[in-house]
Amino acid sequence: MLIPFTQLFAQIETDLDLETQSGYEQNIFRFPKTFFDEEQDTLLGPQETYRSSLYQSVNFRLLFTKTFGKQELTFRTNPQGRYYFEDEEASYYTLYNRLRYQNRLSRKTQWNVTARFNFRDRDGENLDDSDLRFPLGYTHLEISSGLNFRAYKQNRSYLEVRSGNRNYKDATTDALQYNFLGVHFTYRNVFKRVTGYHSYGVEIEATQRSYSRVYIDPDRETDRFNWFYTSVEGFYRCPIAKNWQLRPSLIWTRRKDNKETFSYSEIRPGASIRYNESRFSMRFNASYTLRNFDVLRATDSDNTDLGALRFGYTRFRLEASYPIAKNMYLEFDGYWNGRNSNRTNVNKLFFRSYEYYHAGFGVKLDL
């Protein structure tokens, strides 16, 4: 709900959301299912290796909007925090800020410029995407410029160029960061049928990341490398019943490492189902990702070569909202992610199979 504070900010509108959620998260750091601890000379399983906990999270969103003629300026700030009762060291907070300028150049064309500053204060390393032992904490700066336009009546297209920097918080002793430059293009057609509005299209994205890792060891030279990402997504959105909407999609992604080591190709079929009416809304997402690495090899515990490293990700997410009072909603968010890896070497942490999930209930206030 928009509330104009005309006495404090002339013609500035605000939108405030406050959400709190209680839940449980299993395997917070995406640890592999088994691991051999050399110090204890023991094979550990999920009960010993998984770090799991009940949690309490708080999410605060505040949006300021200033409109002048065909132009609009918005600022959004979004602090979030999650506290783990049984594992305080895993607790973290994030701060997302976005400043956006929009200018409606014509009835069919809109230009926008966006600046983002994101900060995450979190300890630990990401075992889910741990090609280079990425820390979980970082500072992210980004600026982008985009154009919404219609090539013809049924068309909805978007072209955006973005660049920026992500600087990871030191995991142990080294410093890792990357600069990036990317282009994103969306081409979508919308048409009406008896059942409602249908749309189909394609999204294409290309991004280059230029990394540098500075080692605390003075005898080691700074490591520099480039990753180039290309992705293409085809999708179709259509109503399947009253208040129900289906969106199947297929995504192909290619990462090219200039040093070859971490190059891969992946394909991701998925589907999203939405239900929306005045008393209840729900969204369910499901996908499967098959990722094949070009150079990295899978091994077993005897270091026998098992072929090229391969992942299979299965992901499910359910989000639901139910109004319980004026401007107050009961919220549910549940997510499950299982990664199946053909690397079965229990002496290694990285590139292994794991299971992760969280589920929480909360209350959202729209003020």
Contacts in CASP RR format, 6 or more apart in sequence:
PFRMAT RR
TARGET T0000
AUTHOR 0000-0000-0000
METHOD contacts of the structure
MODEL  1
MLIPFTQLFAQIETDLDLETQSGYEQNIFRFPKTFFDEEQDTLLGPQETY
RSSLYQSVNFRLLFTKTFGKQELTFRTNPQGRYYFEDEEASYYTLYNRLR
YQNRLSRKTQWNVTARFNFRDRDGENLDDSDLRFPLGYTHLEISSGLNFR
AYKQNRSYLEVRSGNRNYKDATTDALQYNFLGVHFTYRNVFKRVTGYHSY
GVEIEATQRSYSRVYIDPDRETDRFNWFYTSVEGFYRCPIAKNWQLRPSL
IWTRRKDNKETFSYSEIRPGASIRYNESRFSMRFNASYTLRNFDVLRATD
SDNTDLGALRFGYTRFRLEASYPIAKNMYLEFDGYWNGRNSNRTNVNKLF
FRSYEYYHAGFGVKLDL
1 15 0 8 1.000
1 327 0 8 1.000
1 366 0 8 1.000
1 367 0 8 1.000
2 13 0 8 1.000
2 14 0 8 1.000
2 15 0 8 1.000
2 65 0 8 1.000
3 13 0 8 1.000
3 14 0 8 1.000
3 15 0 8 1.000
3 16 0 8 1.000
3 367 0 8 1.000
4 11 0 8 1.000
4 12 0 8 1.000
4 13 0 8 1.000
4 14 0 8 1.000
5 12 0 8 1.000
5 14 0 8 1.000
9 64 0 8 1.000
9 66 0 8 1.000
11 66 0 8 1.000
11 67 0 8 1.000
11 68 0 8 1.000
12 64 0 8 1.000
12 65 0 8 1.000
12 66 0 8 1.000
13 64 0 8 1.000
13 65 0 8 1.000
13 66 0 8 1.000
13 67 0 8 1.000
14 62 0 8 1.000
14 63 0 8 1.000
14 64 0 8 1.000
14 65 0 8 1.000
15 61 0 8 1.000
15 62 0 8 1.000
15 63 0 8 1.000
15 65 0 8 1.000
16 61 0 8 1.000
16 62 0 8 1.000
16 63 0 8 1.000
16 366 0 8 1.000
16 367 0 8 1.000
17 59 0 8 1.000
17 60 0 8 1.000
17 61 0 8 1.000
17 62 0 8 1.000
17 364 0 8 1.000
17 365 0 8 1.000
17 366 0 8 1.000
17 367 0 8 1.000
18 58 0 8 1.000
18 59 0 8 1.000
18 60 0 8 1.000
18 61 0 8 1.000
18 364 0 8 1.000
18 365 0 8 1.000
18 367 0 8 1.000
19 58 0 8 1.000
19 59 0 8 1.000
19 60 0 8 1.000
19 61 0 8 1.000
19 331 0 8 1.000
19 362 0 8 1.000
19 363 0 8 1.000
19 364 0 8 1.000
19 365 0 8 1.000
20 56 0 8 1.000
20 57 0 8 1.000
20 58 0 8 1.000
20 59 0 8 1.000
20 362 0 8 1.000
20 363 0 8 1.000
21 56 0 8 1.000
21 57 0 8 1.000
21 59 0 8 1.000
21 331 0 8 1.000
21 333 0 8 1.000
21 360 0 8 1.000
21 361 0 8 1.000
21 362 0 8 1.000
22 54 0 8 1.000
22 55 0 8 1.000
22 56 0 8 1.000
22 57 0 8 1.000
22 360 0 8 1.000
22 361 0 8 1.000
22 362 0 8 1.000
23 54 0 8 1.000
23 55 0 8 1.000
23 56 0 8 1.000
23 358 0 8 1.000
23 359 0 8 1.000
23 360 0 8 1.000
23 361 0 8 1.000
24 52 0 8 1.000
24 53 0 8 1.000
24 54 0 8 1.000
24 55 0 8 1.000
24 358 0 8 1.000
24 359 0 8 1.000
24 360 0 8 1.000
25 52 0 8 1.000
25 53 0 8 1.000
25 55 0 8 1.000
25 84 0 8 1.000
25 357 0 8 1.000
25 358 0 8 1.000
26 50 0 8 1.000
26 52 0 8 1.000
26 355 0 8 1.000
26 356 0 8 1.000
26 357 0 8 1.000
26 358 0 8 1.000
27 46 0 8 1.000
27 50 0 8 1.000
27 51 0 8 1.000
27 52 0 8 1.000
27 354 0 8 1.000
27 355 0 8 1.000
27 356 0 8 1.000
27 357 0 8 1.000
28 51 0 8 1.000
28 52 0 8 1.000
28 53 0 8 1.000
28 84 0 8 1.000
28 87 0 8 1.000
28 90 0 8 1.000
28 356 0 8 1.000
29 51 0 8 1.000
29 90 0 8 1.000
29 124 0 8 1.000
29 125 0 8 1.000
29 126 0 8 1.000
29 127 0 8 1.000
30 126 0 8 1.000
30 127 0 8 1.000
30 128 0 8 1.000
30 339 0 8 1.000
30 354 0 8 1.000
30 356 0 8 1.000
31 49 0 8 1.000
31 50 0 8 1.000
31 51 0 8 1.000
31 127 0 8 1.000
31 349 0 8 1.000
31 354 0 8 1.000
32 49 0 8 1.000
32 127 0 8 1.000
32 346 0 8 1.000
32 349 0 8 1.000
32 352 0 8 1.000
32 353 0 8 1.000
32 354 0 8 1.000
33 45 0 8 1.000
33 46 0 8 1.000
33 49 0 8 1.000
33 352 0 8 1.000
33 353 0 8 1.000
33 354 0 8 1.000
33 355 0 8 1.000
34 43 0 8 1.000
34 44 0 8 1.000
34 45 0 8 1.000
34 46 0 8 1.000
34 49 0 8 1.000
34 346 0 8 1.000
35 43 0 8 1.000
35 44 0 8 1.000
35 45 0 8 1.000
35 49 0 8 1.000
35 346 0 8 1.000
35 347 0 8 1.000
35 349 0 8 1.000
36 42 0 8 1.000
36 43 0 8 1.000
36 44 0 8 1.000
36 301 0 8 1.000
36 346 0 8 1.000
36 347 0 8 1.000
37 43 0 8 1.000
37 44 0 8 1.000
38 347 0 8 1.000
43 346 0 8 1.000
46 355 0 8 1.000
51 87 0 8 1.000
51 90 0 8 1.000
52 86 0 8 1.000
52 87 0 8 1.000
53 84 0 8 1.000
53 85 0 8 1.000
53 86 0 8 1.000
53 87 0 8 1.000
53 90 0 8 1.000
54 84 0 8 1.000
54 85 0 8 1.000
54 86 0 8 1.000
55 82 0 8 1.000
55 83 0 8 1.000
55 84 0 8 1.000
55 85 0 8 1.000
55 358 0 8 1.000
56 82 0 8 1.000
56 83 0 8 1.000
56 85 0 8 1.000
57 80 0 8 1.000
57 81 0 8 1.000
57 82 0 8 1.000
57 83 0 8 1.000
58 80 0 8 1.000
58 81 0 8 1.000
59 78 0 8 1.000
59 80 0 8 1.000
59 81 0 8 1.000
60 78 0 8 1.000
60 79 0 8 1.000
60 80 0 8 1.000
61 76 0 8 1.000
61 77 0 8 1.000
61 78 0 8 1.000
62 76 0 8 1.000
62 77 0 8 1.000
62 78 0 8 1.000
63 74 0 8 1.000
63 75 0 8 1.000
63 76 0 8 1.000
64 74 0 8 1.000
64 75 0 8 1.000
64 76 0 8 1.000
65 72 0 8 1.000
65 73 0 8 1.000
65 74 0 8 1.000
66 72 0 8 1.000
66 73 0 8 1.000
66 74 0 8 1.000
67 73 0 8 1.000
70 103 0 8 1.000
70 104 0 8 1.000
70 105 0 8 1.000
71 101 0 8 1.000
71 102 0 8 1.000
71 103 0 8 1.000
71 104 0 8 1.000
72 101 0 8 1.000
72 102 0 8 1.000
72 103 0 8 1.000
73 99 0 8 1.000
73 100 0 8 1.000
73 101 0 8 1.000
73 102 0 8 1.000
74 98 0 8 1.000
74 99 0 8 1.000
74 100 0 8 1.000
74 102 0 8 1.000
75 97 0 8 1.000
75 98 0 8 1.000
75 99 0 8 1.000
75 100 0 8 1.000
76 96 0 8 1.000
76 97 0 8 1.000
76 98 0 8 1.000
76 100 0 8 1.000
77 95 0 8 1.000
77 96 0 8 1.000
77 97 0 8 1.000
78 95 0 8 1.000
78 96 0 8 1.000
78 97 0 8 1.000
79 93 0 8 1.000
79 94 0 8 1.000
79 95 0 8 1.000
79 96 0 8 1.000
80 93 0 8 1.000
80 94 0 8 1.000
80 95 0 8 1.000
80 96 0 8 1.000
81 91 0 8 1.000
81 92 0 8 1.000
81 93 0 8 1.000
81 94 0 8 1.000
82 91 0 8 1.000
82 92 0 8 1.000
82 93 0 8 1.000
83 91 0 8 1.000
84 90 0 8 1.000
84 91 0 8 1.000
89 123 0 8 1.000
90 123 0 8 1.000
92 120 0 8 1.000
92 121 0 8 1.000
92 122 0 8 1.000
92 123 0 8 1.000
92 136 0 8 1.000
92 137 0 8 1.000
93 120 0 8 1.000
93 121 0 8 1.000
93 122 0 8 1.000
94 118 0 8 1.000
94 119 0 8 1.000
94 120 0 8 1.000
94 121 0 8 1.000
94 122 0 8 1.000
95 117 0 8 1.000
95 118 0 8 1.000
95 119 0 8 1.000
95 120 0 8 1.000
96 116 0 8 1.000
96 118 0 8 1.000
97 116 0 8 1.000
97 117 0 8 1.000
97 118 0 8 1.000
98 114 0 8 1.000
98 115 0 8 1.000
98 116 0 8 1.000
99 114 0 8 1.000
99 115 0 8 1.000
99 116 0 8 1.000
100 112 0 8 1.000
100 113 0 8 1.000
100 114 0 8 1.000
100 115 0 8 1.000
101 112 0 8 1.000
101 113 0 8 1.000
101 114 0 8 1.000
102 110 0 8 1.000
102 111 0 8 1.000
102 112 0 8 1.000
103 110 0 8 1.000
103 111 0 8 1.000
103 112 0 8 1.000
104 110 0 8 1.000
105 111 0 8 1.000
108 149 0 8 1.000
108 150 0 8 1.000
109 147 0 8 1.000
109 148 0 8 1.000
109 149 0 8 1.000
109 150 0 8 1.000
110 147 0 8 1.000
110 148 0 8 1.000
110 149 0 8 1.000
111 145 0 8 1.000
111 146 0 8 1.000
111 147 0 8 1.000
111 148 0 8 1.000
112 145 0 8 1.000
112 146 0 8 1.000
112 147 0 8 1.000
112 148 0 8 1.000
113 143 0 8 1.000
113 144 0 8 1.000
113 145 0 8 1.000
113 146 0 8 1.000
114 142 0 8 1.000
114 143 0 8 1.000
114 144 0 8 1.000
114 145 0 8 1.000
114 146 0 8 1.000
115 142 0 8 1.000
115 143 0 8 1.000
116 140 0 8 1.000
116 141 0 8 1.000
116 142 0 8 1.000
116 143 0 8 1.000
116 144 0 8 1.000
117 139 0 8 1.000
117 140 0 8 1.000
117 141 0 8 1.000
117 142 0 8 1.000
118 138 0 8 1.000
118 139 0 8 1.000
118 140 0 8 1.000
118 142 0 8 1.000
119 138 0 8 1.000
119 139 0 8 1.000
119 140 0 8 1.000
120 136 0 8 1.000
120 137 0 8 1.000
120 138 0 8 1.000
120 140 0 8 1.000
120 169 0 8 1.000
121 137 0 8 1.000
121 169 0 8 1.000
122 136 0 8 1.000
122 137 0 8 1.000
122 169 0 8 1.000
123 136 0 8 1.000
123 137 0 8 1.000
124 135 0 8 1.000
124 136 0 8 1.000
124 137 0 8 1.000
124 171 0 8 1.000
125 133 0 8 1.000
125 134 0 8 1.000
125 135 0 8 1.000
125 136 0 8 1.000
125 171 0 8 1.000
126 134 0 8 1.000
126 135 0 8 1.000
126 136 0 8 1.000
127 349 0 8 1.000
127 350 0 8 1.000
127 352 0 8 1.000
127 354 0 8 1.000
128 337 0 8 1.000
128 339 0 8 1.000
128 354 0 8 1.000
128 356 0 8 1.000
130 349 0 8 1.000
130 350 0 8 1.000
130 351 0 8 1.000
131 262 0 8 1.000
131 350 0 8 1.000
132 176 0 8 1.000
132 211 0 8 1.000
132 213 0 8 1.000
132 262 0 8 1.000
133 171 0 8 1.000
133 350 0 8 1.000
134 168 0 8 1.000
134 171 0 8 1.000
134 176 0 8 1.000
135 168 0 8 1.000
135 169 0 8 1.000
135 170 0 8 1.000
135 171 0 8 1.000
135 176 0 8 1.000
136 169 0 8 1.000
137 168 0 8 1.000
137 169 0 8 1.000
138 166 0 8 1.000
138 167 0 8 1.000
138 168 0 8 1.000
138 169 0 8 1.000
139 166 0 8 1.000
139 167 0 8 1.000
139 169 0 8 1.000
140 165 0 8 1.000
140 166 0 8 1.000
140 167 0 8 1.000
141 164 0 8 1.000
141 165 0 8 1.000
141 166 0 8 1.000
142 162 0 8 1.000
142 163 0 8 1.000
142 164 0 8 1.000
142 165 0 8 1.000
143 162 0 8 1.000
143 163 0 8 1.000
143 164 0 8 1.000
144 160 0 8 1.000
144 161 0 8 1.000
144 162 0 8 1.000
144 163 0 8 1.000
145 160 0 8 1.000
145 161 0 8 1.000
145 162 0 8 1.000
146 158 0 8 1.000
146 159 0 8 1.000
146 160 0 8 1.000
146 161 0 8 1.000
147 158 0 8 1.000
147 159 0 8 1.000
147 160 0 8 1.000
148 156 0 8 1.000
148 157 0 8 1.000
148 158 0 8 1.000
149 157 0 8 1.000
149 158 0 8 1.000
149 159 0 8 1.000
150 156 0 8 1.000
150 157 0 8 1.000
151 157 0 8 1.000
154 189 0 8 1.000
154 190 0 8 1.000
154 191 0 8 1.000
155 187 0 8 1.000
155 188 0 8 1.000
155 189 0 8 1.000
155 190 0 8 1.000
156 186 0 8 1.000
156 188 0 8 1.000
156 189 0 8 1.000
156 190 0 8 1.000
156 199 0 8 1.000
157 185 0 8 1.000
157 186 0 8 1.000
157 187 0 8 1.000
157 188 0 8 1.000
158 184 0 8 1.000
158 185 0 8 1.000
158 186 0 8 1.000
159 183 0 8 1.000
159 184 0 8 1.000
159 185 0 8 1.000
159 186 0 8 1.000
160 183 0 8 1.000
160 184 0 8 1.000
160 185 0 8 1.000
161 181 0 8 1.000
161 182 0 8 1.000
161 183 0 8 1.000
161 184 0 8 1.000
162 180 0 8 1.000
162 181 0 8 1.000
162 182 0 8 1.000
162 183 0 8 1.000
162 184 0 8 1.000
163 179 0 8 1.000
163 180 0 8 1.000
163 181 0 8 1.000
163 182 0 8 1.000
164 179 0 8 1.000
164 180 0 8 1.000
164 181 0 8 1.000
165 177 0 8 1.000
165 178 0 8 1.000
165 179 0 8 1.000
165 180 0 8 1.000
166 177 0 8 1.000
166 178 0 8 1.000
166 180 0 8 1.000
167 175 0 8 1.000
167 177 0 8 1.000
168 175 0 8 1.000
168 176 0 8 1.000
168 177 0 8 1.000
173 215 0 8 1.000
173 216 0 8 1.000
173 217 0 8 1.000
174 213 0 8 1.000
174 214 0 8 1.000
174 215 0 8 1.000
174 216 0 8 1.000
175 213 0 8 1.000
175 214 0 8 1.000
176 211 0 8 1.000
176 212 0 8 1.000
176 213 0 8 1.000
176 214 0 8 1.000
177 211 0 8 1.000
177 212 0 8 1.000
178 209 0 8 1.000
178 210 0 8 1.000
178 211 0 8 1.000
178 212 0 8 1.000
179 209 0 8 1.000
179 210 0 8 1.000
180 207 0 8 1.000
180 208 0 8 1.000
180 209 0 8 1.000
180 210 0 8 1.000
181 207 0 8 1.000
181 208 0 8 1.000
182 205 0 8 1.000
182 206 0 8 1.000
182 207 0 8 1.000
182 208 0 8 1.000
183 205 0 8 1.000
183 206 0 8 1.000
183 207 0 8 1.000
184 203 0 8 1.000
184 204 0 8 1.000
184 205 0 8 1.000
185 203 0 8 1.000
185 204 0 8 1.000
185 205 0 8 1.000
186 201 0 8 1.000
186 202 0 8 1.000
186 203 0 8 1.000
187 201 0 8 1.000
187 202 0 8 1.000
187 203 0 8 1.000
188 199 0 8 1.000
188 200 0 8 1.000
188 201 0 8 1.000
189 199 0 8 1.000
189 200 0 8 1.000
189 201 0 8 1.000
190 197 0 8 1.000
190 198 0 8 1.000
190 199 0 8 1.000
191 197 0 8 1.000
191 198 0 8 1.000
191 199 0 8 1.000
192 198 0 8 1.000
195 238 0 8 1.000
195 239 0 8 1.000
195 240 0 8 1.000
196 239 0 8 1.000
197 239 0 8 1.000
198 236 0 8 1.000
198 237 0 8 1.000
198 238 0 8 1.000
198 239 0 8 1.000
199 236 0 8 1.000
199 237 0 8 1.000
199 238 0 8 1.000
200 234 0 8 1.000
200 235 0 8 1.000
200 236 0 8 1.000
200 237 0 8 1.000
201 234 0 8 1.000
201 235 0 8 1.000
201 236 0 8 1.000
202 232 0 8 1.000
202 233 0 8 1.000
202 234 0 8 1.000
202 235 0 8 1.000
203 231 0 8 1.000
203 232 0 8 1.000
203 233 0 8 1.000
203 234 0 8 1.000
203 235 0 8 1.000
204 231 0 8 1.000
204 232 0 8 1.000
204 233 0 8 1.000
205 229 0 8 1.000
205 230 0 8 1.000
205 231 0 8 1.000
206 228 0 8 1.000
206 229 0 8 1.000
206 230 0 8 1.000
206 231 0 8 1.000
207 228 0 8 1.000
207 229 0 8 1.000
208 226 0 8 1.000
208 227 0 8 1.000
208 228 0 8 1.000
208 229 0 8 1.000
209 226 0 8 1.000
209 227 0 8 1.000
209 228 0 8 1.000
209 229 0 8 1.000
210 224 0 8 1.000
210 226 0 8 1.000
211 223 0 8 1.000
211 224 0 8 1.000
211 225 0 8 1.000
211 226 0 8 1.000
211 227 0 8 1.000
212 222 0 8 1.000
212 223 0 8 1.000
212 224 0 8 1.000
213 222 0 8 1.000
213 223 0 8 1.000
213 224 0 8 1.000
214 222 0 8 1.000
215 221 0 8 1.000
215 222 0 8 1.000
215 223 0 8 1.000
225 257 0 8 1.000
225 258 0 8 1.000
225 259 0 8 1.000
226 257 0 8 1.000
226 258 0 8 1.000
227 255 0 8 1.000
227 256 0 8 1.000
227 257 0 8 1.000
227 258 0 8 1.000
227 262 0 8 1.000
228 255 0 8 1.000
228 256 0 8 1.000
228 258 0 8 1.000
229 253 0 8 1.000
229 254 0 8 1.000
229 255 0 8 1.000
229 256 0 8 1.000
230 253 0 8 1.000
230 254 0 8 1.000
230 256 0 8 1.000
231 251 0 8 1.000
231 252 0 8 1.000
231 253 0 8 1.000
231 254 0 8 1.000
232 251 0 8 1.000
232 252 0 8 1.000
233 249 0 8 1.000
233 250 0 8 1.000
233 251 0 8 1.000
233 252 0 8 1.000
234 249 0 8 1.000
234 250 0 8 1.000
234 251 0 8 1.000
235 247 0 8 1.000
235 248 0 8 1.000
235 249 0 8 1.000
235 250 0 8 1.000
236 247 0 8 1.000
236 248 0 8 1.000
236 249 0 8 1.000
237 245 0 8 1.000
237 246 0 8 1.000
237 247 0 8 1.000
238 245 0 8 1.000
238 246 0 8 1.000
238 247 0 8 1.000
239 245 0 8 1.000
239 246 0 8 1.000
240 246 0 8 1.000
243 275 0 8 1.000
243 276 0 8 1.000
243 277 0 8 1.000
244 273 0 8 1.000
244 274 0 8 1.000
244 275 0 8 1.000
245 273 0 8 1.000
245 274 0 8 1.000
245 275 0 8 1.000
245 276 0 8 1.000
246 271 0 8 1.000
246 272 0 8 1.000
246 273 0 8 1.000
247 271 0 8 1.000
247 272 0 8 1.000
247 273 0 8 1.000
247 274 0 8 1.000
248 269 0 8 1.000
248 270 0 8 1.000
248 271 0 8 1.000
249 269 0 8 1.000
249 270 0 8 1.000
249 271 0 8 1.000
249 272 0 8 1.000
250 267 0 8 1.000
250 268 0 8 1.000
250 269 0 8 1.000
250 270 0 8 1.000
251 267 0 8 1.000
251 268 0 8 1.000
251 269 0 8 1.000
251 270 0 8 1.000
252 265 0 8 1.000
252 266 0 8 1.000
252 267 0 8 1.000
252 268 0 8 1.000
253 265 0 8 1.000
253 266 0 8 1.000
253 267 0 8 1.000
253 268 0 8 1.000
254 264 0 8 1.000
254 265 0 8 1.000
254 266 0 8 1.000
255 262 0 8 1.000
255 263 0 8 1.000
255 264 0 8 1.000
255 265 0 8 1.000
256 263 0 8 1.000
257 263 0 8 1.000
260 294 0 8 1.000
260 295 0 8 1.000
261 295 0 8 1.000
261 296 0 8 1.000
262 293 0 8 1.000
262 295 0 8 1.000
262 296 0 8 1.000
263 293 0 8 1.000
263 294 0 8 1.000
263 295 0 8 1.000
264 291 0 8 1.000
264 292 0 8 1.000
264 293 0 8 1.000
264 294 0 8 1.000
265 291 0 8 1.000
265 292 0 8 1.000
265 294 0 8 1.000
266 289 0 8 1.000
266 290 0 8 1.000
266 291 0 8 1.000
266 292 0 8 1.000
266 311 0 8 1.000
267 289 0 8 1.000
267 290 0 8 1.000
268 287 0 8 1.000
268 288 0 8 1.000
268 289 0 8 1.000
268 290 0 8 1.000
268 313 0 8 1.000
269 287 0 8 1.000
269 288 0 8 1.000
270 285 0 8 1.000
270 286 0 8 1.000
270 287 0 8 1.000
270 288 0 8 1.000
271 285 0 8 1.000
271 286 0 8 1.000
271 287 0 8 1.000
272 283 0 8 1.000
272 284 0 8 1.000
272 285 0 8 1.000
272 286 0 8 1.000
273 283 0 8 1.000
273 284 0 8 1.000
274 281 0 8 1.000
274 282 0 8 1.000
274 283 0 8 1.000
274 284 0 8 1.000
275 281 0 8 1.000
275 282 0 8 1.000
275 283 0 8 1.000
276 282 0 8 1.000
279 322 0 8 1.000
279 323 0 8 1.000
280 320 0 8 1.000
280 321 0 8 1.000
280 322 0 8 1.000
281 320 0 8 1.000
281 321 0 8 1.000
282 318 0 8 1.000
282 319 0 8 1.000
282 320 0 8 1.000
282 321 0 8 1.000
283 317 0 8 1.000
283 318 0 8 1.000
283 319 0 8 1.000
283 320 0 8 1.000
284 316 0 8 1.000
284 317 0 8 1.000
284 318 0 8 1.000
284 319 0 8 1.000
285 315 0 8 1.000
285 316 0 8 1.000
285 317 0 8 1.000
286 315 0 8 1.000
286 316 0 8 1.000
286 317 0 8 1.000
287 313 0 8 1.000
287 314 0 8 1.000
287 315 0 8 1.000
288 312 0 8 1.000
288 313 0 8 1.000
288 314 0 8 1.000
288 315 0 8 1.000
289 311 0 8 1.000
289 312 0 8 1.000
289 313 0 8 1.000
289 315 0 8 1.000
290 310 0 8 1.000
290 311 0 8 1.000
290 312 0 8 1.000
291 310 0 8 1.000
291 311 0 8 1.000
291 312 0 8 1.000
291 313 0 8 1.000
292 308 0 8 1.000
292 309 0 8 1.000
292 310 0 8 1.000
293 308 0 8 1.000
293 309 0 8 1.000
293 310 0 8 1.000
294 308 0 8 1.000
295 308 0 8 1.000
296 308 0 8 1.000
296 309 0 8 1.000
296 351 0 8 1.000
297 305 0 8 1.000
297 306 0 8 1.000
297 307 0 8 1.000
297 308 0 8 1.000
297 309 0 8 1.000
298 305 0 8 1.000
298 306 0 8 1.000
298 307 0 8 1.000
298 308 0 8 1.000
298 309 0 8 1.000
298 310 0 8 1.000
298 341 0 8 1.000
298 342 0 8 1.000
298 343 0 8 1.000
298 344 0 8 1.000
298 345 0 8 1.000
298 351 0 8 1.000
299 305 0 8 1.000
299 306 0 8 1.000
299 343 0 8 1.000
299 344 0 8 1.000
299 345 0 8 1.000
299 348 0 8 1.000
300 306 0 8 1.000
300 344 0 8 1.000
300 345 0 8 1.000
301 344 0 8 1.000
301 345 0 8 1.000
301 346 0 8 1.000
301 347 0 8 1.000
303 345 0 8 1.000
306 342 0 8 1.000
306 343 0 8 1.000
306 344 0 8 1.000
307 342 0 8 1.000
309 341 0 8 1.000
309 342 0 8 1.000
309 343 0 8 1.000
309 351 0 8 1.000
310 341 0 8 1.000
310 342 0 8 1.000
311 339 0 8 1.000
311 340 0 8 1.000
311 341 0 8 1.000
311 351 0 8 1.000
312 339 0 8 1.000
312 340 0 8 1.000
312 341 0 8 1.000
313 337 0 8 1.000
313 338 0 8 1.000
313 339 0 8 1.000
313 340 0 8 1.000
314 336 0 8 1.000
314 337 0 8 1.000
314 338 0 8 1.000
314 340 0 8 1.000
315 335 0 8 1.000
315 336 0 8 1.000
315 337 0 8 1.000
315 338 0 8 1.000
316 335 0 8 1.000
316 336 0 8 1.000
316 337 0 8 1.000
317 333 0 8 1.000
317 334 0 8 1.000
317 335 0 8 1.000
317 336 0 8 1.000
318 332 0 8 1.000
318 333 0 8 1.000
318 334 0 8 1.000
318 335 0 8 1.000
319 331 0 8 1.000
319 332 0 8 1.000
319 333 0 8 1.000
319 334 0 8 1.000
320 331 0 8 1.000
320 332 0 8 1.000
321 329 0 8 1.000
321 330 0 8 1.000
321 331 0 8 1.000
321 332 0 8 1.000
321 364 0 8 1.000
322 329 0 8 1.000
322 330 0 8 1.000
323 329 0 8 1.000
323 330 0 8 1.000
324 330 0 8 1.000
324 363 0 8 1.000
327 365 0 8 1.000
327 366 0 8 1.000
327 367 0 8 1.000
328 363 0 8 1.000
328 364 0 8 1.000
328 365 0 8 1.000
328 366 0 8 1.000
329 363 0 8 1.000
329 364 0 8 1.000
329 366 0 8 1.000
330 361 0 8 1.000
330 362 0 8 1.000
330 363 0 8 1.000
330 364 0 8 1.000
331 361 0 8 1.000
331 362 0 8 1.000
331 363 0 8 1.000
331 364 0 8 1.000
332 359 0 8 1.000
332 360 0 8 1.000
332 361 0 8 1.000
332 362 0 8 1.000
333 358 0 8 1.000
333 359 0 8 1.000
333 360 0 8 1.000
334 357 0 8 1.000
334 358 0 8 1.000
334 359 0 8 1.000
334 360 0 8 1.000
335 357 0 8 1.000
335 358 0 8 1.000
335 359 0 8 1.000
336 355 0 8 1.000
336 356 0 8 1.000
336 357 0 8 1.000
337 355 0 8 1.000
337 356 0 8 1.000
337 357 0 8 1.000
338 353 0 8 1.000
338 354 0 8 1.000
338 355 0 8 1.000
338 356 0 8 1.000
339 353 0 8 1.000
339 354 0 8 1.000
339 355 0 8 1.000
340 353 0 8 1.000
341 351 0 8 1.000
341 352 0 8 1.000
341 353 0 8 1.000
343 351 0 8 1.000
343 352 0 8 1.000
343 353 0 8 1.000
344 352 0 8 1.000
345 352 0 8 1.000
END
